[in-house]
Amino acid sequence: MSDKLNQIIQKQQKQIEEPHKKEDDVVQLVGFIIGQEEYAVPILSIQEIIKPIEYTRVPSVPDYILGVFNLRGSVIPLIDLRRKFKMDSVKPTEDTRYIVMKGHDNTAGFVIDRLTEAIRIKGNRIGPPPETIHAEKGLVYGIGMREENILTILKVEALLKRDF
């Protein structure tokens, strides 16, 4: 691989791990709804977004793991974010989607209620998680302040961490 390509890949990986390094940098996120709340993850951590497909249940896993599904030959775990966030389950609707996210070593699909939009937000508009949340251990990377609302930015590596 050329040095230039390696530099680009390393820069993208840093953006995934630390979405806002400089105050004036624009962070690109993808927003989605779970329940009544809007969440977002860095756009570079998303492999793809698909409509719900058939999955296979797996025994002896936490209740928020729905099972696994086959995505072009790869077996990927499917996680219901409603259940992971201790919300009541709902039946899938026409807006339900699977967001397939990738990290260093893991890939997983997450069930979301609906997509909102691609979001561009300046780094200085992203604050730390509230003090009541253990920043190192929790799922929340930060709180994005927008003109009309706020959104919770999630840590992709924490979502992908296998605790099952």
Backbone bond lengths (Angstrom), bond angles and torsions (degrees), N, CA, C in turn:
res aa  C-N    CA-C-N  psi(-1)  N-CA   C-N-CA  omega(-1)  CA-C   N-CA-C  phi
1 M - - - 1.443 - - 1.525 109.25 -
2 S 1.306 116.13 142.69 1.460 119.71 -179.23 1.532 110.73 -71.76
3 D 1.335 115.13 157.61 1.461 120.27 179.29 1.523 111.13 -60.99
4 K 1.328 116.94 -39.73 1.469 121.21 -178.70 1.534 110.00 -62.25
5 L 1.333 116.52 -44.30 1.461 120.56 179.42 1.525 110.36 -64.65
6 N 1.313 117.44 -41.53 1.469 120.58 176.87 1.527 111.50 -60.11
7 Q 1.318 117.03 -41.38 1.465 121.28 178.89 1.526 110.81 -62.40
8 I 1.325 116.91 -42.33 1.469 121.17 179.88 1.525 110.10 -64.16
9 I 1.329 116.09 -44.92 1.468 120.05 -179.75 1.524 110.56 -63.33
10 Q 1.332 117.51 -42.52 1.465 120.58 178.57 1.525 111.42 -63.98
11 K 1.328 117.24 -39.54 1.468 120.85 178.84 1.525 110.65 -63.87
12 Q 1.346 116.82 -42.48 1.459 120.35 178.48 1.524 111.03 -64.19
13 Q 1.339 117.16 -39.95 1.462 120.37 179.81 1.522 110.35 -64.14
14 K 1.329 117.69 -39.62 1.463 120.91 177.05 1.524 111.04 -63.46
15 Q 1.337 116.74 -38.02 1.461 119.77 178.91 1.518 111.33 -66.44
16 I 1.319 116.98 -33.14 1.462 120.50 177.17 1.524 109.73 -68.15
17 E 1.333 116.45 -45.80 1.456 120.79 -176.33 1.523 112.49 -73.60
18 E 1.310 117.52 -36.91 1.465 122.14 -177.51 1.519 108.37 -133.22
19 P 1.335 118.41 80.34 1.453 121.38 -172.71 1.532 115.48 -55.19
20 H 1.303 119.24 -31.13 1.475 116.79 178.37 1.526 110.26 -129.76
21 K 1.296 114.88 102.46 1.451 120.97 -179.85 1.526 109.68 -93.57
22 K 1.330 116.99 -44.36 1.455 121.26 -178.71 1.520 108.99 -107.62
23 E 1.323 115.27 146.40 1.465 120.69 -176.17 1.524 113.09 -60.68
24 D 1.345 117.34 -35.84 1.462 119.47 -175.01 1.526 113.29 -95.94
25 D 1.341 118.27 0.40 1.457 120.97 177.05 1.525 109.86 -68.85
26 V 1.314 115.31 146.31 1.459 120.27 175.42 1.522 107.80 -94.42
27 V 1.317 116.09 127.03 1.456 122.76 178.79 1.525 107.68 -98.26
28 Q 1.323 115.62 131.33 1.465 120.26 179.09 1.519 108.97 -102.07
29 L 1.315 114.86 125.42 1.456 122.25 -176.07 1.521 109.72 -129.38
30 V 1.313 115.78 163.69 1.463 121.75 169.73 1.521 106.55 -116.67
31 G 1.331 115.56 126.09 1.459 121.04 -178.66 1.514 111.89 -95.85
32 F 1.325 115.06 148.92 1.464 120.81 177.06 1.517 109.31 -152.98
33 I 1.317 114.83 159.78 1.461 122.53 -178.13 1.525 109.62 -107.80
34 I 1.339 114.18 135.66 1.460 122.19 168.77 1.518 104.62 -131.44
35 G 1.319 116.36 118.74 1.466 119.51 -174.78 1.522 108.90 66.93
36 Q 1.318 116.31 -124.32 1.468 121.19 179.30 1.526 112.31 -105.40
37 E 1.333 117.60 2.13 1.466 121.53 -173.58 1.518 111.89 -106.61
38 E 1.346 114.41 148.23 1.462 119.99 175.77 1.525 109.13 -100.82
39 Y 1.320 114.79 133.63 1.449 123.19 178.02 1.518 108.35 -123.58
40 A 1.329 116.39 166.24 1.458 120.22 177.19 1.518 109.61 -150.34
41 V 1.332 114.82 155.35 1.462 122.41 173.71 1.524 107.33 -136.26
42 P 1.341 117.09 154.97 1.467 119.62 177.74 1.524 111.52 -58.45
43 I 1.308 116.04 135.88 1.465 121.56 -175.40 1.524 112.02 -61.47
44 L 1.330 117.14 -31.19 1.466 120.17 -177.91 1.522 113.06 -71.25
45 S 1.317 117.99 -13.99 1.463 120.53 179.89 1.533 112.16 -89.31
46 I 1.315 116.82 -4.14 1.467 120.33 -177.76 1.518 109.91 -93.44
47 Q 1.322 114.93 124.16 1.463 120.15 176.24 1.521 109.16 -80.15
48 E 1.324 116.10 -47.72 1.455 120.25 175.81 1.523 110.62 -169.74
49 I 1.321 114.82 166.98 1.459 122.35 178.16 1.522 106.17 -124.76
50 I 1.337 115.73 126.26 1.457 119.80 -176.04 1.523 110.71 -130.90
51 K 1.332 114.27 160.62 1.463 119.72 171.36 1.519 107.63 -73.60
52 P 1.340 117.27 154.24 1.465 119.69 -178.68 1.525 112.18 -55.86
53 I 1.322 114.89 137.74 1.460 121.95 176.26 1.529 107.76 -126.53
54 E 1.312 114.53 171.73 1.459 120.36 -178.08 1.529 110.50 -65.48
55 Y 1.321 116.02 140.19 1.464 120.94 176.61 1.522 109.55 -131.47
56 T 1.321 115.46 163.30 1.457 122.47 -179.22 1.520 109.33 -111.78
57 R 1.306 115.92 128.65 1.460 120.28 178.50 1.527 110.30 -68.61
58 V 1.335 115.07 149.52 1.461 121.26 179.25 1.524 107.02 -125.02
59 P 1.340 117.42 130.55 1.469 119.45 -179.60 1.526 112.16 -74.45
60 S 1.325 115.57 158.21 1.470 124.36 172.62 1.521 114.33 60.23
61 V 1.326 116.47 41.41 1.462 121.36 173.31 1.527 107.57 -124.13
62 P 1.333 118.23 160.89 1.469 119.30 177.69 1.529 111.28 -56.33
63 D 1.331 116.50 156.26 1.466 120.13 -174.26 1.527 113.54 -65.75
64 Y 1.333 118.78 -20.36 1.465 119.24 178.57 1.529 112.91 -80.28
65 I 1.342 117.55 -8.91 1.461 121.19 173.57 1.525 106.53 -88.30
66 L 1.327 116.47 111.20 1.458 120.07 -178.52 1.521 111.74 -75.59
67 G 1.323 116.37 -30.26 1.453 121.35 -177.79 1.507 110.13 152.10
68 V 1.339 115.67 -147.83 1.462 121.60 178.43 1.525 108.29 -131.27
69 F 1.342 115.03 155.05 1.455 119.98 174.22 1.517 109.64 -135.90
70 N 1.316 114.97 160.02 1.455 121.87 -177.48 1.520 108.65 -99.61
71 L 1.328 115.77 119.25 1.457 120.85 177.66 1.527 107.65 -119.03
72 R 1.319 115.70 97.97 1.459 122.75 -179.52 1.533 112.98 50.12
73 G 1.333 115.07 47.89 1.457 120.36 175.86 1.516 115.28 91.44
74 S 1.312 118.90 -8.06 1.462 122.01 176.93 1.521 109.27 -102.29
75 V 1.322 115.95 132.35 1.459 120.81 177.18 1.526 106.97 -89.96
76 I 1.329 116.04 120.95 1.456 121.99 -172.56 1.525 109.39 -123.92
77 P 1.345 117.61 131.73 1.471 119.16 176.08 1.523 110.67 -67.35
78 L 1.326 115.84 147.38 1.461 122.20 179.89 1.526 108.57 -115.97
79 I 1.335 115.52 120.61 1.458 122.05 -175.82 1.516 109.74 -114.11
80 D 1.323 116.13 129.73 1.461 121.76 176.91 1.529 107.70 -87.87
81 L 1.335 117.28 107.97 1.466 120.11 -177.54 1.521 112.52 -65.59
82 R 1.332 118.21 -28.09 1.472 119.95 176.19 1.533 109.32 -59.84
83 R 1.311 115.97 -49.09 1.471 119.93 -179.58 1.526 111.04 -67.03
84 K 1.331 117.25 -40.44 1.471 120.41 179.95 1.522 110.43 -62.16
85 F 1.336 117.19 -34.01 1.459 122.23 179.18 1.522 112.29 -90.71
86 K 1.344 116.98 13.92 1.475 123.63 176.21 1.535 112.80 62.50
87 M 1.329 116.24 38.00 1.464 121.71 175.42 1.529 107.95 -106.10
88 D 1.322 115.25 160.97 1.456 119.70 176.38 1.525 110.31 -68.96
89 S 1.322 115.76 143.45 1.460 120.72 176.42 1.519 109.64 -73.06
90 V 1.309 115.90 152.64 1.457 121.99 174.09 1.522 108.00 -132.79
91 K 1.316 115.68 159.83 1.455 119.66 176.60 1.528 108.83 -72.08
92 P 1.330 116.45 143.90 1.465 119.10 177.83 1.536 111.11 -59.78
93 T 1.314 115.63 145.65 1.464 121.84 176.22 1.521 108.43 -115.92
94 E 1.315 116.45 -176.83 1.462 119.11 177.80 1.529 111.77 -69.28
95 D 1.338 117.88 -15.75 1.466 121.82 178.13 1.529 113.22 -90.36
96 T 1.332 117.68 -13.10 1.464 121.59 -178.78 1.525 109.74 -61.17
97 R 1.331 115.26 138.49 1.464 121.49 179.25 1.524 109.92 -138.63
98 Y 1.334 114.65 159.93 1.453 122.24 169.29 1.523 106.26 -106.67
99 I 1.334 116.46 126.74 1.456 120.77 172.30 1.524 106.23 -102.94
100 V 1.317 116.13 118.76 1.458 121.08 178.24 1.528 106.81 -93.86
101 M 1.341 115.12 116.20 1.465 121.20 -178.85 1.515 109.66 -111.44
102 K 1.328 113.91 148.10 1.456 119.68 179.10 1.519 109.68 -124.99
103 G 1.332 114.49 145.27 1.454 121.00 177.23 1.510 109.03 -128.72
104 H 1.329 116.64 -157.00 1.468 120.31 179.85 1.526 111.10 -59.13
105 D 1.329 115.83 -55.49 1.461 120.42 -172.52 1.519 113.78 -117.93
106 N 1.300 117.56 -10.97 1.464 120.86 -172.09 1.515 112.34 -124.32
107 T 1.314 114.12 154.23 1.456 122.83 170.90 1.520 105.59 -136.22
108 A 1.332 117.00 140.12 1.463 120.75 177.63 1.518 109.01 -151.45
109 G 1.316 114.97 156.22 1.457 121.69 174.28 1.516 108.75 -103.02
110 F 1.326 116.32 141.49 1.460 122.00 -178.95 1.517 109.15 -124.55
111 V 1.329 115.95 131.07 1.461 120.82 177.70 1.520 108.08 -82.57
112 I 1.333 115.94 125.79 1.465 121.41 176.61 1.520 108.50 -122.77
113 D 1.334 116.08 156.97 1.460 119.89 -179.35 1.529 111.53 -71.26
114 R 1.345 116.45 -44.04 1.466 119.62 175.77 1.520 110.18 -168.28
115 L 1.317 114.05 155.23 1.465 120.73 174.66 1.514 109.02 -80.07
116 T 1.328 116.92 152.26 1.463 119.69 172.00 1.512 109.20 -107.75
117 E 1.336 117.22 -73.69 1.457 118.99 -175.86 1.520 110.33 -166.33
118 A 1.323 114.37 169.04 1.460 120.48 168.57 1.522 105.66 -78.28
119 I 1.316 116.14 134.12 1.461 121.21 -173.14 1.521 109.09 -120.71
120 R 1.309 115.38 133.09 1.468 121.81 172.98 1.523 105.92 -116.19
121 I 1.324 115.68 121.98 1.452 120.01 -176.73 1.527 108.56 -138.66
122 K 1.311 116.69 137.93 1.463 120.31 179.41 1.526 110.01 -70.88
123 G 1.328 115.20 146.05 1.458 121.30 -178.98 1.511 113.32 -56.80
124 N 1.349 117.09 -32.83 1.470 119.43 -179.53 1.521 112.49 -74.80
125 R 1.330 118.18 -6.63 1.468 122.62 176.46 1.525 111.36 -97.48
126 I 1.347 116.76 8.10 1.458 121.51 177.91 1.521 108.02 -112.54
127 G 1.324 114.90 119.05 1.459 120.47 179.82 1.519 111.18 -101.69
128 P 1.317 116.57 167.45 1.464 119.99 178.42 1.529 110.35 -70.42
129 P 1.331 116.56 164.34 1.466 118.74 176.08 1.521 109.63 -63.91
130 P 1.326 117.58 156.08 1.467 120.01 176.71 1.529 110.72 -56.63
131 E 1.307 116.21 152.06 1.467 121.35 -177.85 1.520 112.90 -61.41
132 T 1.321 117.13 -21.80 1.461 120.18 -179.76 1.523 112.34 -73.29
133 I 1.338 116.44 -11.07 1.461 120.88 -179.54 1.520 108.34 -104.08
134 H 1.315 116.82 132.41 1.461 120.77 176.83 1.522 107.85 -72.21
135 A 1.316 117.52 101.69 1.461 122.70 -173.84 1.526 112.55 -57.39
136 E 1.340 116.97 -40.76 1.462 119.27 -177.16 1.521 111.83 -70.07
137 K 1.319 116.84 -35.30 1.454 121.07 -172.31 1.525 113.27 -98.50
138 G 1.309 117.91 -22.97 1.453 121.24 -171.79 1.516 114.52 -79.73
139 L 1.318 114.26 179.06 1.457 122.21 179.37 1.522 112.65 -89.70
140 V 1.333 118.06 -11.47 1.462 121.77 -172.89 1.525 110.81 -92.49
141 Y 1.327 115.19 121.94 1.461 120.87 176.15 1.524 110.59 -82.28
142 G 1.333 115.14 -43.54 1.462 119.30 -178.77 1.513 111.03 -174.88
143 I 1.330 114.85 178.35 1.460 121.99 179.49 1.529 108.01 -115.54
144 G 1.329 115.86 120.74 1.462 121.42 178.87 1.521 110.33 -90.99
145 M 1.324 115.81 127.23 1.469 120.66 -179.89 1.522 108.90 -101.37
146 R 1.327 115.14 117.37 1.459 121.18 178.63 1.513 108.67 -111.71
147 E 1.317 115.85 171.82 1.467 120.27 -179.12 1.528 111.29 -59.77
148 E 1.336 116.26 -45.14 1.463 120.83 -172.83 1.521 114.70 -96.61
149 N 1.326 118.22 -18.65 1.463 119.90 -177.77 1.526 110.19 -165.90
150 I 1.321 115.04 -177.48 1.460 120.05 173.20 1.528 107.55 -118.10
151 L 1.333 115.71 157.00 1.448 118.46 176.51 1.513 109.35 -137.69
152 T 1.302 115.02 152.32 1.454 122.18 -178.95 1.520 108.19 -93.59
153 I 1.330 116.13 122.58 1.457 121.18 178.27 1.519 107.53 -95.63
154 L 1.324 115.09 124.20 1.463 121.29 -174.62 1.523 111.89 -95.46
155 K 1.330 116.01 151.94 1.467 122.29 174.98 1.528 107.88 -84.63
156 V 1.310 116.47 116.78 1.457 120.30 -178.35 1.526 111.08 -64.83
157 E 1.325 117.69 -44.28 1.473 119.39 -179.61 1.524 111.44 -60.95
158 A 1.333 118.32 -35.23 1.464 120.89 177.49 1.530 110.85 -69.50
159 L 1.330 117.08 -38.02 1.473 120.32 176.54 1.524 110.80 -64.14
160 L 1.331 115.86 -38.39 1.460 120.84 -175.83 1.526 113.68 -81.66
161 K 1.317 116.95 -12.12 1.460 120.58 -177.54 1.526 110.02 -59.36
162 R 1.300 115.56 126.52 1.467 120.79 -177.13 1.520 109.57 -84.88
163 D 1.315 115.85 110.61 1.458 120.23 175.91 1.527 109.94 -116.18
164 F 1.309 114.24 30.34 1.465 120.05 179.83 1.501 109.71 -135.43
